[in-house]
């Protein structure tokens, strides 16, 4: 499963909309989850993908309108992580 789809799946887990019915162009509000559950899922993604978000990235996720915006932030954080790993070698 590709990275973006894993994020969509984790964000849409256990809500009225199944992951296969959720796409990146949907509004975050359509996930129909409360803010605590939303942040819990963001932390789950961080843990599962071994990504540490910077404060500005967390702010961007909190203010994101579309799921695609969240995916893009995680993709940038993953690239930063990968670049830092290769520079240490």
ABEGO torsion letter per residue (X at the ends): XBAAAAAAAAAABGBABBAAABBAABBAAAAGBBAAAAAAAAAAAAAAAGBBBBAAAAAAAAABABAAAAAAAAAAAAAAAAAAAAAAX
